[in-house]
Amino acid sequence: MHLIEKCKNNDSRAQMQLYDLYYKAMFNTAFNFIKDDDIAQDVMQEAFIKAFKKIDTYTGEASFGSWLKRIVINQSLDWLKKKKLETVELKEEVAYLPNDDPLEVDSDISMAVIYRCIESLPQKCKNVVKLYLLEGYDHQEVSQILEISEVASRSQLSRGKSKLKELLIHENYES
């Protein structure tokens, strides 16, 4: 019997196998938002519990990893909202931005510096930047996850990338 099917039948061994397959990636996803090991671990555990409770709703249209990642991201965003952090209050007054220019970064800049600069972005665009650039979601998916319009996703990404470029240029001059 397939691992997912066994989980749907509440097989605890199968659940543990599935957890072992995905926990590292899901922890990294939670940590991208939470930035605290212990809390990210808790959020990830809660997401797995939620996933196992709702595994009957998994249809197989997307990969199981994608389905689970969406749950982890939503759980992370819910935690941020509970902590009364201003996660997303986006105004939809900016017109559609037609291009998604890639963010080109000097190869001498480390990933640690890039992550630190992303963390210093304004909260309004940080989640969009993380979902789009780090997690690989498109604007339609970002808009669904954050419950914003695609226009707001595009404008926040554009602002975030501009600010990120400024921060990385400034960082490059300091090093």
N, C-alpha and C positions, 0 to 999 in steps of 0.2 A: 504494500500500500504506500502511496506517495506521502512524503513527510507532511505536507499541508493537510492532506486528508486525515492523517493520523491526528494532527493538532485539532482539526474540526471535530474529531471524536474524543477530544479531551485527553489525549495520550500524553502524560507528563514527560515521558522520555523523548518523544518527538518534539515537544515544546522546548525541552532543554537543548536538543540538537539544533533546532532553529535559532534559539537564543545564541548558542555558541557560534553559529555561522554569521550572525549579524551584529552582535553586541559592540564590537570595536567600531565599526562604521557608524552605528547609531549613536554611540557615545560621542564620537567626533562631531556628528551633526548637532547634537544637543550642546556640546561644548562651544561650538561656533556661535551660539546665541547666548549662552548662560555665562561663560567665562569663569566658572567655579567648578572644580573637579567634583566635589561632593554633591553639589546641587545638580550638576549635569548628569551625574550617575543616578540620582533619585528621579529626575525627569525621564531619563531613558528607561528606568525600571517601570515607572508608571505607564510609559508608552507601550512597553511590551505587555504589561497586564491588560491595558486597553485593547491592544491588538489581539491578544488571545481570547478576550471576551467577545470581540467583534469579528473573529476570523471567519465566521459564517458569511459575512458580507463581502469577503474577498472573492472576486469573480475570476481572477486570472487574466483580465484584460491588460493590466500592467504587470510588470514583474513584482514579485512579492517584496523585494527590496525597496522598490519605488513606493509601493503601498505603505510599507512600514515607515519609510523615511518621512512621508507626509504626516503620519501620526506623530512621529518624534518632533517634527518641526512645529506642528500645531500644539503639542504638549509644551514645547519650549516657549512658544509665543504666549500661551495661556499662563505659564508661570510668570513671564515678564509682566503681563497685564495685571496679575494678582499682586505683584510687587509695586503696582501703581507707577510703573515706568511708562513714560509716554512712548508707546511703541510706534503707532502709526496714526497721525492725524493729518492726513494729506488733503490738500486743497486741489481741486480739479480745475484750476483756472489756467493751467498751462496748456497750450495747444499740443497736438500730436508731434512728436519728434521723430522724423522719418528714418533716421539712421541709427544703428547701434554700432558705432565705431568701436573696434576692439581697444582695450586698455593696453597700451604698449608701455612696458616697464624696462628700465635699464637692467640688463642682466646681472649687474654688480649688486643690485639690491636684493637682500635675502628675503625669504618668505616670512620670517619672523617680523621684519620691518614692515612688510606689506600688511600682515595681519594687525600689527599694532596701529598702523595708519587707518585701517578700516575701522578698528574699534574707536578711533577718535572722531569718526564722521558724526554729523548730527543724527540723532536717533531717527528722524523722519526718513532718511534715506539709507541708513545702515542695514536694516533688514532686507530692503530691496537689493542692495549691492550684494549682501551675503547670499541671498537666494539665487540671484541671477549669475553672479560671477563665480561664487564658490560652490554652490550646489548644482548649478547648471540648469535651472528652471527657465522656461521662456516667460514672456510677459503675461501670457494668458494664465499660465500656472501660478505665477507670482500674484497676479490679481485675485485669483481664486483663494490662494492660501491666506493672503493678508486681507481679503475682503475689501479690495479697492478696485478702481477701474484700471484698465490697461493703460490709459492715458496717464494716470497718476503713477503707475509703475514705471513707465518710460521716462517721465519727467524727473522722478526721484532718482532713477538710475543715472540719468544724464547729469544731474546735480552732484550725485555721489561720485561719479567718475571724475568730474571736473575738480572737485575738492580733493579727491584721492590723488590725482595727478599733481596738484599743488603741494600736498603734503609730502609726496614722494620726491618731488624736485627739491623741496626744502630739506628733506632728510638726506638727500644725496649731497647737498652742499655742506651739511654739517659733518658728514663722515669723512 
